[in-house]
Structures are given as C-alpha cells and as structure tokens.
Amino acid sequence: LVTDLVVSNVDANTSYNCTTSAAPPEFTSTASLTVAGPPSTVTMLNHTVVVCTTNVSWSPSISNQVCGPVSYNVMISPSDGVMIMRIANTSYNFTGLTNGTDYNVSVAGMNMAGVGQSDMIMLRVPTETEATPSTVTNLRNTTRPNMITVTWDAASSPYCGDV
C-alpha cells in the first residue's frame, strides 16, 4: 500500500494538481498544491551614515508559512573583502567601518525553501573632514540682571545632520 509519494524537480511558487485514486472509483480525490519558494525580495528602506558606522534597515520579506520564518543574509563588501551574517531583525548597525570607504550592502530573505532575491544599496562612510560640522553662525546674547543667555543658529554636518 503506497501512502506517500515524493516528486522532484518541481518549480517553486508553482501550483500543481495531484490526483489519487483507489478502487472503487469513489475513493478518488484531487488536491491543488503550491510548491513553496524562498521569501520575497526585501526593499531597502533607510540608511544612516556617520563616521565609522552606518545603520541599514529594510522591509520584511514575505514567506510561505510552510517554509518557516524568515531570517536575513546581510552582506557588506568594501573593496578589501566581504562580511556576511545571518540575522532575524530588519535592521543592522555596522560599526568599525573605514572612513572614506565605499561599501555595497545587500540583504536577502531566507527560509527553508531557499534565499530570495536581494536588494542592494551603495553607501560611503565619510572621512572625519567630510563629516566636520559647519561653522556656528548668528551668535548672540541677551543680558539680564544676574544672567546672560547665549543663542546661535545650529551647525550641521552633511553626514550627521544637525549637531
């Protein structure tokens, strides 16, 4: 008596109709099955770059529940090598990066069915000179008895925002 059958070389994310039958004919049944595939492509949402560090976040992948939860393969590749890690979150804070270096960051969802398509961004970690804040402007003061108030317009940095 055969109670199970394994079929190989089927295409992921494809539906198949399976029919089983036994004598008498009223014991015939048909089911539509969809072969699970890897998670959907992640979409890079945001990245923040400051001297020696960057934070990258992305939208979560959608996974067929049959294949379990999604984890993420995160790769960062400067010119001198590749760092790969597997994480469960939808963001990662890279530290210890080299100032003045361009990096490619790619993220792909992964489950038991495989690895989905990755999304990639290119970012540049600024040198300390590039990240130096602008000059404070419009310095002014107000005096009152027993008190001096000093105000100014905020400086900013092209990589670090307001200082």
Beta strands, then each sheet from edge to edge (+ up, - down):
strand 1: 15-20
strand 2: 29-34
strand 3: 44-50
strand 4: 53-58
strand 5: 71-77
strand 6: 83-87
strand 7: 91-95
strand 8: 102-111
strand 9: 114-115
strand 10: 119-124
strand 11: 137-144
strand 12: 147-153
strand 13: 156-157
strand 14: 161-162
sheet 1: 1+ 2-
sheet 2: 3+ 4- 7+
sheet 3: 6+ 5- 8+ 9-
sheet 4: 6+ 5- 8+ 10-
sheet 5: 11+ 12-
sheet 6: 13+ 14-
end
